[in-house]
Amino acid sequence: MKVIRKRRSAFAGDIPVGSFSDIAFLLIIFFILVTTLNKPRGVEIDLPAGEQAETTEEGENVISMKDDKFFWKKDEKPIAIDDLRKTLIDMKLAELAEDEQVIMIEAAGSVPWENYYRALAIVSQAGGRVVIVEEEE
């Protein structure tokens, strides 16, 4: 009797990769269709040059923030964000000279970052320039 042995082919251990290109093509099409190409919105601001002012004058325009509250010109009463926006728009800052467009932003306590952003956005929309005031230690 003859024992017939089958020869193992060299290709028996290979993984079939013929369908990989189809899968890759389908994934590319999927991501092209699902991806949204939105331009992120932001606020354009001119950062201060780092020059230090001597003191603030009483007549200057100041937005003070303490915790979650906004104050205009160091008033005792807090002002709503919409009223602050209306006040700055009514000032027509874009039509004033550059030194009169300056709005100072002061913060005390633990002010959330979104309040800084809101104040910057409001001043920028009204046509003003922002100066950030912080206390020296």
C-alpha positions as CSV (number, residue, x, y, z in Angstrom):
1,M,0.0,0.0,0.0
2,K,1.1,3.3,-0.9
3,V,0.6,6.2,1.5
4,I,-0.2,9.3,-0.3
5,R,0.8,12.4,1.5
6,K,-0.6,15.7,0.6
7,R,1.9,18.4,0.2
8,R,1.1,21.5,2.1
9,S,1.0,24.5,0.0
10,A,3.0,27.5,0.9
11,F,-0.1,29.6,0.9
12,A,-2.0,27.7,3.6
13,G,-1.0,30.1,6.4
14,D,-1.6,33.4,4.6
15,I,-4.5,35.7,5.4
16,P,-6.7,36.7,2.5
17,V,-6.3,40.4,1.9
18,G,-8.3,40.8,-1.2
19,S,-11.2,42.5,0.6
20,F,-9.1,44.9,2.6
21,S,-9.0,47.4,-0.3
22,D,-12.8,47.3,-0.5
23,I,-13.2,47.8,3.3
24,A,-10.7,50.7,3.2
25,F,-12.6,52.3,0.3
26,L,-15.9,52.0,2.1
27,L,-14.4,53.6,5.3
28,I,-13.0,56.5,3.3
29,I,-16.4,57.1,1.7
30,F,-18.1,56.8,5.1
31,F,-15.8,59.4,6.7
32,I,-16.1,61.8,3.8
33,L,-19.9,61.7,4.0
34,V,-20.1,61.9,7.8
35,T,-17.5,64.7,8.4
36,T,-18.8,68.2,8.7
37,L,-16.5,71.0,7.6
38,N,-17.5,73.9,9.8
39,K,-15.2,76.8,10.3
40,P,-14.8,77.4,14.0
41,R,-16.0,80.8,15.2
42,G,-14.0,83.0,17.5
43,V,-13.4,86.6,18.5
44,E,-10.7,88.6,16.9
45,I,-8.9,90.7,19.5
46,D,-5.7,92.7,19.7
47,L,-3.8,91.6,22.7
48,P,-2.3,94.3,24.9
49,A,1.3,95.2,24.3
50,G,2.2,94.8,28.0
51,E,2.7,98.4,28.8
52,Q,1.7,99.1,32.3
53,A,-0.7,102.0,33.0
54,E,-0.1,104.2,36.1
55,T,-3.6,104.3,37.6
56,T,-7.1,104.1,36.4
57,E,-9.1,107.3,36.2
58,E,-12.6,107.6,37.5
59,G,-14.2,108.5,34.1
60,E,-12.8,105.4,32.3
61,N,-15.0,102.7,31.1
62,V,-14.5,99.6,33.2
63,I,-16.3,96.2,33.2
64,S,-15.8,94.7,36.6
65,M,-16.4,91.0,37.2
66,K,-16.8,89.4,40.6
67,D,-17.6,85.7,40.7
68,D,-20.6,85.3,38.2
69,K,-21.6,89.0,38.2
70,F,-20.8,91.9,35.9
71,F,-20.5,95.5,37.0
72,W,-20.3,98.6,34.8
73,K,-18.1,101.6,35.8
74,K,-17.6,100.2,39.3
75,D,-21.3,100.5,40.1
76,E,-22.7,98.9,43.3
77,K,-25.4,97.0,41.4
78,P,-24.7,94.1,39.0
79,I,-25.7,94.6,35.4
80,A,-27.2,91.9,33.2
81,I,-25.1,90.8,30.2
82,D,-27.7,92.0,27.7
83,D,-27.8,95.4,29.3
84,L,-24.0,95.6,29.2
85,R,-24.1,94.8,25.5
86,K,-26.7,97.4,24.8
87,T,-24.7,100.0,26.8
88,L,-21.5,99.4,24.8
89,I,-23.3,99.4,21.5
90,D,-25.1,102.7,22.3
91,M,-21.6,104.2,23.0
92,K,-20.7,103.7,19.3
93,L,-17.1,102.9,20.2
94,A,-16.1,102.2,16.6
95,E,-16.7,105.9,15.7
96,L,-14.5,107.2,18.6
97,A,-10.8,107.9,18.6
98,E,-8.5,105.0,19.5
99,D,-7.8,106.2,23.1
100,E,-11.6,106.5,23.8
101,Q,-12.3,103.0,22.5
102,V,-10.5,101.4,25.4
103,I,-12.7,99.3,27.8
104,M,-11.0,97.9,30.9
105,I,-11.8,94.5,32.2
106,E,-11.2,93.9,35.9
107,A,-11.8,90.6,37.7
108,A,-12.0,89.7,41.4
109,G,-12.8,86.5,43.1
110,S,-13.3,83.3,41.1
111,V,-14.5,84.4,37.7
112,P,-15.3,81.6,35.2
113,W,-13.4,81.6,31.9
114,E,-16.7,81.9,29.9
115,N,-17.3,85.3,31.6
116,Y,-14.0,86.6,30.4
117,Y,-14.9,85.4,26.9
118,R,-18.3,87.0,27.1
119,A,-16.8,90.3,28.1
120,L,-14.2,90.2,25.4
121,A,-16.8,89.3,22.8
122,I,-19.2,92.1,23.8
123,V,-16.4,94.7,23.7
124,S,-15.1,93.4,20.4
125,Q,-18.6,93.4,18.8
126,A,-19.2,97.0,20.0
127,G,-15.9,98.1,18.3
128,G,-13.9,98.7,21.4
129,R,-10.4,97.8,22.5
130,V,-9.8,95.6,25.6
131,V,-7.4,96.3,28.4
132,I,-7.1,93.6,31.1
133,V,-6.4,94.8,34.6
134,E,-4.9,92.5,37.3
135,E,-3.6,93.2,40.7
136,E,0.1,92.9,41.4
137,E,1.2,90.8,44.3
